[in-house]
């Protein structure tokens, strides 16, 4: 499963590997200069298990930040990406609320 969402703050992506063992996520904020990103990847398994992963990164003007996260296959679930990038003046560029994909 994969998804992409674009809003006024930029573009965010989630991509689950075919074997459901890895999640690739990325953000590309629409900033006017360098930026810092802080966010959370929330894993909600259908079994009831949940896991939150804190995200931190940075980028240059026009750049993106991404990571690959290993997960338990389990019986599947949903992964939510949230967070905000801030430019050098502190202006926020947030991921659209409730952005998620199933795995």
N, C-alpha and C positions, 0 to 999 in steps of 0.2 A: 504494500500500500504506500502511496505517496501523495503528498499534497503540498500546495503552495498557496500563499495568501499575500496579496499586495494591498497596502493601505497608504494613508498619508505619511506614515512613519517609515515605509520601505517595504521590503519583501522578506518573508520567512518561509522556510521549506522544512518538511519532514519527509523522510524516505525510509521505509522499513525494508530490510533485505528479504529476499525470496524465502530464505530458511527461517525467518523471524527471529534471528539471533542478534541482529544489530540494527540500531537506529542512527541514521545520519541526519543531522539537523544543521541549518545554516540561517544566518540573518545578514541582510544587506540594507542598512539604514540609509535614508535619504538625507544625510547630514551635509553640512557645508564645510566640513573639515574633519580632522581626526576625531575618533569617538571611542568611548568605553561602553561595554555591554554587560549587564547583569541580569540574570533570569533564572528560570526554573524549568526543568523537564520533569513532568509528572507522569509516572507510569501507573496506570490503574488496570490491574489484571482482573479478568472475569471471575477468578477464584476468590477475590476479596483482598488479595495481597496488594499493597501499594508501595511505591518507592519514589522519592523525590531526589533529583540530582541538581545541585547548584551549578550554575553556569557563569563563567566570567571570561571576557575576551575584549579585544580591542581591534581597531582597524583604521585605515587611512581613508581619505576622501574617495568615494567610489568603490571601496573595498568591501569584502564580506568576511565573516568569521564562521567557522564550522567545526564540528567534531563528530566522531563516530563513537557511539555508546553501545557496549555489549549488554544484552538483556537475557533473562531466562525465557525459554520458549513457552513453557507453561501451556495454558489453554487460550492464550491470546488476551487481548484487552484493548485499551486506548492509551495513546501518549499525547499529552498536552504540552505545548510550548508557550511560555509567557516570558516577558521581560521588556527591558527598556534600554536603549542606547542613549547616551548623553554626549553632546558635542562639547567642545572646549568652553563654551559659554553656559553650559548646563541645560540647554534646550533638550527636552525629551523626545525620543522617537520610539514609540512602543509597538510591540507586536499586537495585532488585533486580538481582542479578547476571545477566549474559548476556541482558539485554533488547535485542532487535534486531528489525528488519523487513527484508524484501527490497526492492530497487528495480530 
